[in-house]
Amino acid sequence: MGKYTIGLDFGTNSVRALLVDVASGEEMATSVWNYPHGQEGIILEDKNPHLARQHPADYVQGTTACVRDIIKQTEENISADDIIGIGVDTTGSTPMPVDESGEPLAFHDEFKDDPAAMAWLWKDHTAHAEAEEITKAASRLRPNYLAKCGGKYSSEWFWSKVLHCIRSRPKVYEAAYSWIELADWIPAVLTGTTQPDRLKRCICAAGHKAMFNPAWGGYADEEFLATLDDKLAKVRRTLPDKAHTIAEPAGKLTKEWAKNLGLQAGIPVAIGAFDAHLGAVGSGIKPGVLVKIIGTSTCDMMVWPLEKDLPDIPGLCGIVPESILPGFFGLEAGQSAVGDIFNWFVNQIQPGGANNGSHEALTKQAERLKPGQSGLLGLDWHNGNRTVLVDQRLTGLLVGITLATKPAEIYRALIESTAFGARVIVERFEQYGLNVNRIINCGGISAKNTLVMQIYADVIAKPLEISRSSQSCALGAAMAGAVVAGKQAGGYDTFGEAIEAMTAVRSQKFTPHPDKVKIYNRLYKLYRRLHDAFGTKAADGKLYEVMKELLSIREEVRS
Amino acid sequence: MGKYTIGLDFGTNSVRALLVDVASGEEMATSVWNYPHGQEGIILEDKNPHLARQHPADYVQGTTACVRDIIKQTEENISADDIIGIGVDTTGSTPMPVDESGEPLAFHDEFKDDPAAMAWLWKDHTAHAEAEEITKAASRLRPNYLAKCGGKYSSEWFWSKVLHCIRSRPKVYEAAYSWIELADWIPAVLTGTTQPDRLKRCICAAGHKAMFNPAWGGYADEEFLATLDDKLAKVRRTLPDKAHTIAEPAGKLTKEWAKNLGLQAGIPVAIGAFDAHLGAVGSGIKPGVLVKIIGTSTCDMMVWPLEKDLPDIPGLCGIVPESILPGFFGLEAGQSAVGDIFNWFVNQIQPGGANNGSHEALTKQAERLKPGQSGLLGLDWHNGNRTVLVDQRLTGLLVGITLATKPAEIYRALIESTAFGARVIVERFEQYGLNVNRIINCGGISAKNTLVMQIYADVIAKPLEISRSSQSCALGAAMAGAVVAGKQAGGYDTFGEAIEAMTAVRSQKFTPHPDKVKIYNRLYKLYRRLHDAFGTKAADGKLYEVMKELLSIREEVRS
């Protein structure tokens, strides 16, 4: 009789449940449930384009709906008794203010329509001023805090959002007892451990987004936070000294939830983690393997044994012990926009008249072009640069335009520019001693777009493999479920074993073509020149200021 | 009884005749005749995209057709006896190989289908290698030759084309007795003076395109030409020591042509000039006035009294005594692409899906944007840079692109980039002591496109006036006809008088808006940074090489 686990994957617009065979990683059933609140699950505000919230009721309702659905889909073949564990991945940093019992303030009548009382979705940028404030203070007082997050604290992260709530909605802040990350809250809900004093928080969210590090004794210290705002102390005091890895259970599934979902009570629910991190697990991450999740943006992850020395790597968004795999440092890099750039060209610019501007049409034409043939070269900073420049105040650039330049040439140049951006990340890893022996890709683009993948292989000059699962995040979550269940229950004792058994790559592989590599090496040198001139003060700084000043003028003029 | 003159304007695709009232400049009749040979009058070759030729038979046939047409249009009100002179403007450098009688080789049976025996149209770029060769030789042996043409000899010019004919079609070159510019050939045909030993050649073509300057005793010397190719001596020996201004007659209209056209025999035909130069005359050029012809590209002209000192101005395509007006230095600058860039975006990129990508739709949306609002900034080098960089190996650039960038924002940024390019030219003139007190614009864009003109006024920070005539080139030619006719015959003795009487500006004027000027001043500073970084070796040279290397790679890959 087989054993099974469930991966719950809380995305930006929907939640997915995946039922996985523990022995083989085979995906037995999947179910997706779209969040009903707001626009595609996101609560927006006309007057504030930076705002993006979610109603936590959607998470609860969605969990019930899609777990019940996979149970129903498989009830003829799989007994619910053979489902031995659950794992959870979510977006992040997506924190929400909660009361003393750990219930979101959005569940209180008083705040039920107040966006500040809901979950502050990862892509909420209302706290950009606070992020700068935190970065400034930390660079003066706690440079070590910044060293582990690429040198800049982001408006997307925990403390920026909490601080912005103090400033913008003090009433909500006053009513809150603590703030909980979505990745922590879901496992706590399922196991009845939401009460902040009992709650286990994950190292992944704590380390990457909330300035937590065992090296300095936990979260950002109270003294430092007080320099930002006295009121932060209240939340700080609810945060534990320890954070947990996905190898640990958050607790056991409560009777109420077991009944609700149709599962056995008491099965373990793993500590949560961010989607990208469990996606890396589901793609088979290990030392020497770079996992790239390529979609609208990318997340590029590696791991490194805890016992080996690891220097700070400038420009890397996050280096956190055990954030991806227990026993290893987790390293996270990424590109702020990839698929989003191609979508911008197709949907916003709408080139090629009535018939020649779809992704399909442009891809067909772009495939016929040789590297270098268009004479175009771009910088892929349409949404800023996450790694290695860690700078949102950067913009896209295209050079080499002539009166003969065609849409498909621009389309290909946009793809190539993101490939060069990807190569910068690979080189940065290798420069600091993390050799990239294999690259395993997952995410929508890797699964579907052979043009992009071949260009990436030719530009990065390494073979690219594709994760077998097209739902690696949910698969990784299910693997966490198998590990917290343990060998005795039919799962695994270690992630190494789980990865060996449950993950694989496709037979299809993208191999670099030597002639193309040669041309791309030359183009990459030029890309680096543009990259350094516009993205760093290393040169004479005259061009570094151009993008900044354009954005400043734009903001002045629009205000 | 009024007096009238005819301006004949030989354009790239057609010839125009304009009948003008000498007293007022009023345009009584106009007629356009499209060249029948090739594609829209241009003979092209699939295997050689640089090639662009014209059949000289089209010029002769077109002259007859359109002069007869204006005579016919006005026969009820105007007696042909009151038509007192003819002037001619043409494209250039458009030289053709001729026999001892001055007849084009293309009229010989042997060569009638041979493109090398036809007129080598200004935009023929087959001689790019020869242009480089000439530039190199001149910079070593005759730097003074280069100083007057902006430091580089162009593939579009006389000696490049003649040299390329020696190399590529020696048989045609051997059969030729001399080469004649179209601007010289038409007046010579009408006056029976085509025989090279009698032919009067115009200072305009000689000085701007054939290394002629009174200061060094005429055309490029034989010794210098021999270092390029011995065979050039043959043509050089047919060139006179003197060149002529448009105030001089090429001769008198022959009986045959008078009969053919329906005009009086013996009326004077003025020495020819290039279209842009007579366009400047037709727009009322004088010291302190910059005339800008704005169309697919621009030509920017000023004059300066011969008796005053004038330094070499780096980056100016041409400084030639009396090339525009007798008694003045003629200075010629220009932008390689203006309207062509807007057309590229609309016709080649075809943005905005099915409905929002026309010039009209984009203009409407772009008009609503404030300066700086898009955050975009461009370099207008899609077709290289004529002034002040004199470099065809430059390309367009766009920076400031975000995921929210819209087609109309790019459209406006393209317009603004050409406006910044225009300002560079104005500043270069003023930097060398030629104050620009007025700017008079003519050409298609100035007459029709108020968005472009207002942006130019705001960027250049000077009021812009528009020439009254929409056919300033033909008007300028007709004015030359009035001057060679002289006061006694009912014309004028000087161009000063002709300009006073026959030219005017529209009442409509584009006045800079102080708030917009302020923003554009800041954007212009950024434009200059990009301009200098990519267009000159002045900075560390690292970006200067980017555009060059992209073009080199492109050529390698395509070959």
Interface residues (C-beta under 8 A of the other chain):
Chain A: A337 D340 I341 W344 Q348 I349 Q350 P351 G352 G353 A354 N356 G357 K370 P371 G372 Q373 S374 G375 L376 L377 H382 N383 T395 G396 L397 L398 V399 G400 I401 T402 L403 A404 T405 K406 P407 I410 I519 R522 L523 L526 R529 L530 A533 F534 A539 D540 K542 L543 E545 V546 M547 E549 L550 L551 I553 R554 E556 V557 R558
Chain B: A337 D340 I341 W344 Q348 I349 Q350 P351 G352 G353 A354 N356 G357 K370 P371 G372 Q373 S374 G375 L376 L377 H382 N383 T395 G396 L397 L398 V399 G400 I401 T402 L403 A404 T405 K406 P407 I410 I519 R522 L523 L526 R529 L530 A533 F534 A539 D540 K542 L543 E545 V546 M547 E549 L550 L551 I553 R554 E556 V557 R558
